[in-house]
Each structure stands twice: as structure tokens, then as C-alpha cells.
Amino acid sequence: VAEREQLRIGVIGAGRLGASLAVALARAGYHLTAVAGRDPAAAERLAGAMGPGVLAAPSPAGLLANADLVFLTVPDAAIEGLSAALPWEPGHMAVHCSGALGLDALLAASRAGAATGCFHPLQSFPSREPEPARFRGIVCGVEGREPLGGLLEGIAGDLGAGVVRLEGIDRAVYHAAAVLASNCLVGLAAAASRAWALAGLPPESARAALGPLLLAVARNINAVSLEEALTGPVARGDVATVEAHLAALARDPALAALYRELGAELLRIAPVADDHARARLLALLG
Ligand SMILES: NC(=O)c1ccc[n+]([C@@H]2O[C@H](COP(=O)([O-])OP(=O)(O)OC[C@H]3O[C@@H](n4cnc5c(N)ncnc54)[C@H](OP(=O)(O)O)[C@@H]3O)[C@@H](O)[C@H]2O)c1
């Protein structure tokens, strides 16, 4: 592997992750040579924002002439097809950023002699505006035979991120864990907002009221153990309150079912000392 300064990095896909990754790599001192995308204008915008020295390659194939390490930050469904369409050569390193896909998505690159890897930031990049700071303090899932795996670990470290290695890991379950912690949180907020309105409160006030609560709990989860972060009726063994919630939520069976499912998950970690209360909660939550 070339030294960091000599390593030429290209990014194909100037979307949400690609824009943030490209800027974060450049800021960390990596030699970003080119960006490319399906829409040349998006690649030009990103290259322009990064200053001189970064080329907007006219096409993804054209980028490969100017890069050793190539990040494919395109949608999951496009990775395999794009990889199969590019003129890889031995010496190239092809890396996708999908949590859900294994290295088999890059089989065509591997057959052409490229090393293949995965670099999956456990983070949400919701905007096409580059947000390089979003790598700081997160963990990246990394996969790749050495020396590429070690190189990707080093890159994660230089972006301020930790690493979990994904070799031999069930990728679908790993990705489901990430989805539960990120996308499903949005689903939970949607359910809480529906309950807010069901209580008779103005729907438009749900976000202002529930957002700070959600944020505070997320911070607690990040700071202390799950057991310590858990408060509320299940943690206290308050059977009557849980009964009242379930009775009230019967008006919206989907909300009641979700409350039960998540309540049962809470009961797994709740320190309810009273055996009788625990048994009644278990019967209520299933
Ligand atoms: N965003 C996140 O929070 C996040 C987090 C972790 C991992 N990831 C992973 O990062 C990858 C990219 O996701 P994203 O959210 O950044 O997607 P995105 O915002 O939709 O960006 C994808 C980019 O790829 C371009 N593109 C699509 N097909 C292409 C092709 N065949 N050739 C070249 N460029 C193509 C798109 O161009 P157009 O603009 O013309 O459509 C777009 O600029 C995925 O593998 C995803 O799983 C994303």
C-alpha cells in the first residue's frame, strides 16, 4: 500500500455519504484526486467545493485512471452493476459503503484483480451538503483482506472514528441492528406523535414537546448503560400505570402492539425486584 500522501483516492457517487466522505478525507490530509457521479454537474459542484487539485471526472470509468483507492458511494442497488461496468486493474482498491452488502457485491472488481473492501459508517448523513464532522466519534464497520482492511481502519481513525471489523459477521443482522437504532427511532417518534394526538393534544406541538425528550434519552443511552438509562413505569414495576396505558391505547391497536413489544424489551433489562410485579408486567407485555 502506498504511503498516505501517495495514495490517490477517488469517490464515485456525489450524494449524501459521498460528499461528506470526500470532504472529510481531504480535511484529514488524504490526497483526494477525483470525484464522479451519474450526474456530472453534482460531481463538478462537489469538486468545486473542495478546491483546486480535485478533479470532477467526466465519468466513473474515467476516475479509475486517477485513483488507487475508489469509494463507491452509490445506492446499494447500484453497487454491483457499477462495479461490473468499471475498468478495474490490479493495484486498484474498490470499497463500498453499504452496511447490508458483503464483498460479493464487488466480485467483478475482485475478478479483475482489484482488492475489495467495505467501509460502513454507523452514522446518518441526511444532507447532500458535506458534513465531515459527522465521522467524529462514530464507529465504522470495516471489511477487507490485508493490507486494505488495515488501511481502512487507519482512515477511520484519521476521520475521528472507531472501527468494528465485519469479517464473518452476519451482515443482514448487523445492518438490522443499525436500522433499529436509527431509522426505527424515527418510527418510534412517529408512533409517539400519533399517541400525542390521540390524547387530544395539537399534533403540531408533538415535535417541540417530544423532540427534546428523545434527545435527552439518546444522550443517556450513549453515556451510561441501558439499565441505568431506563426510567419510567416498567423500570419502577408500576403495573397499574402500564395497565392504564394499554387500556387507553386499545383505541389504536397498532400503538398498543408497539407499546407491548417495546415494553417486553424493557422488561428484559428492567431491575424489577418485586417478583409479583415482574410476573404481572410479563403477562401484560407478553
Ligand atoms: N446516507 C447515509 O446516511 C448512509 C450511511 C451509511 C452508509 N450509506 C451508504 O452509502 C451509499 C450511498 O448512500 P447515500 O445515502 O449517499 O445515497 P445518495 O444520497 O442517493 O447518493 C448516491 C449518489 O450516487 C449517484 N449514483 C447513483 N447511481 C449511480 C451510478 N450507477 N453511477 C454513478 N453514480 C451513481 C447518485 O446520483 P443521482 O444524484 O443522479 O441520483 C447520487 O449522487 C449506500 O451504499 C448507503 O448504504 C449511506
The ligand as a MOL file (V3000), in Angstrom:
LIG
                    3D

  0  0  0     0  0            999 V3000
M  V30 BEGIN CTAB
M  V30 COUNTS 48 52 0 0 0
M  V30 BEGIN ATOM
M  V30 1 N -26.6660 8.4380 3.7600 0
M  V30 2 C -26.3670 7.7100 4.8210 0
M  V30 3 O -26.7730 8.0660 5.9410 0
M  V30 4 C -25.5050 6.4740 4.7100 0
M  V30 5 C -24.9350 5.9570 5.9030 0
M  V30 6 C -24.1200 4.8290 5.8210 0
M  V30 7 C -23.9160 4.2070 4.5950 0
M  V30 8 N -24.5020 4.7120 3.4670 0 CHG=1
M  V30 9 C -24.2450 4.0160 2.1900 0
M  V30 10 O -23.6710 4.9300 1.2840 0
M  V30 11 C -24.0740 4.5880 -0.0380 0
M  V30 12 C -24.6740 5.8220 -0.6970 0
M  V30 13 O -25.8370 6.1990 0.0150 0
M  V30 14 P -26.3350 7.7300 0.0170 0
M  V30 15 O -27.3400 7.8380 1.1020 0
M  V30 16 O -25.1780 8.6530 0.0000 0 CHG=-1
M  V30 17 O -27.1000 7.7750 -1.3900 0
M  V30 18 P -27.4860 9.0540 -2.2540 0
M  V30 19 O -27.5370 10.2750 -1.4140 0
M  V30 20 O -28.6610 8.6620 -3.0480 0
M  V30 21 O -26.2350 9.2310 -3.2260 0
M  V30 22 C -25.8920 8.3080 -4.1800 0
M  V30 23 C -25.1630 9.0200 -5.2990 0
M  V30 24 O -24.7640 8.0530 -6.2810 0
M  V30 25 C -25.1570 8.5180 -7.5610 0
M  V30 26 N -25.4020 7.3530 -8.4070 0
M  V30 27 C -26.4870 6.5490 -8.4490 0
M  V30 28 N -26.3070 5.5540 -9.3320 0
M  V30 29 C -25.0770 5.7380 -9.8600 0
M  V30 30 C -24.3240 5.0740 -10.8330 0
M  V30 31 N -24.7940 3.9590 -11.4350 0
M  V30 32 N -23.0910 5.5360 -11.1460 0
M  V30 33 C -22.5940 6.6390 -10.5370 0
M  V30 34 N -23.2680 7.3430 -9.6040 0
M  V30 35 C -24.4860 6.8920 -9.2760 0
M  V30 36 C -26.3850 9.3380 -7.3160 0
M  V30 37 O -26.5790 10.2080 -8.3990 0
M  V30 38 P -28.0080 10.9930 -8.5620 0
M  V30 39 O -27.8780 12.1720 -7.6620 0
M  V30 40 O -28.0080 11.3480 -10.0200 0
M  V30 41 O -29.0980 10.0500 -8.1720 0
M  V30 42 C -26.0070 10.0630 -6.0330 0
M  V30 43 O -25.2230 11.1870 -6.2710 0
M  V30 44 C -25.0390 3.4060 0.0750 0
M  V30 45 O -24.3210 2.2110 -0.1180 0
M  V30 46 C -25.5100 3.5160 1.5040 0
M  V30 47 O -25.9140 2.2530 2.0310 0
M  V30 48 C -25.2830 5.8290 3.4960 0
M  V30 END ATOM
M  V30 BEGIN BOND
M  V30 1 1 1 2
M  V30 2 2 2 3
M  V30 3 1 2 4
M  V30 4 1 4 5
M  V30 5 2 4 48
M  V30 6 2 5 6
M  V30 7 1 6 7
M  V30 8 2 7 8
M  V30 9 1 8 9
M  V30 10 1 8 48
M  V30 11 1 9 10
M  V30 12 1 9 46
M  V30 13 1 10 11
M  V30 14 1 11 12
M  V30 15 1 11 44
M  V30 16 1 12 13
M  V30 17 1 13 14
M  V30 18 2 14 15
M  V30 19 1 14 16
M  V30 20 1 14 17
M  V30 21 1 17 18
M  V30 22 2 18 19
M  V30 23 1 18 20
M  V30 24 1 18 21
M  V30 25 1 21 22
M  V30 26 1 22 23
M  V30 27 1 23 24
M  V30 28 1 23 42
M  V30 29 1 24 25
M  V30 30 1 25 26
M  V30 31 1 25 36
M  V30 32 1 26 27
M  V30 33 1 26 35
M  V30 34 2 27 28
M  V30 35 1 28 29
M  V30 36 1 29 30
M  V30 37 2 29 35
M  V30 38 1 30 31
M  V30 39 2 30 32
M  V30 40 1 32 33
M  V30 41 2 33 34
M  V30 42 1 34 35
M  V30 43 1 36 37
M  V30 44 1 36 42
M  V30 45 1 37 38
M  V30 46 2 38 39
M  V30 47 1 38 40
M  V30 48 1 38 41
M  V30 49 1 42 43
M  V30 50 1 44 45
M  V30 51 1 44 46
M  V30 52 1 46 47
M  V30 END BOND
M  V30 END CTAB
M  END
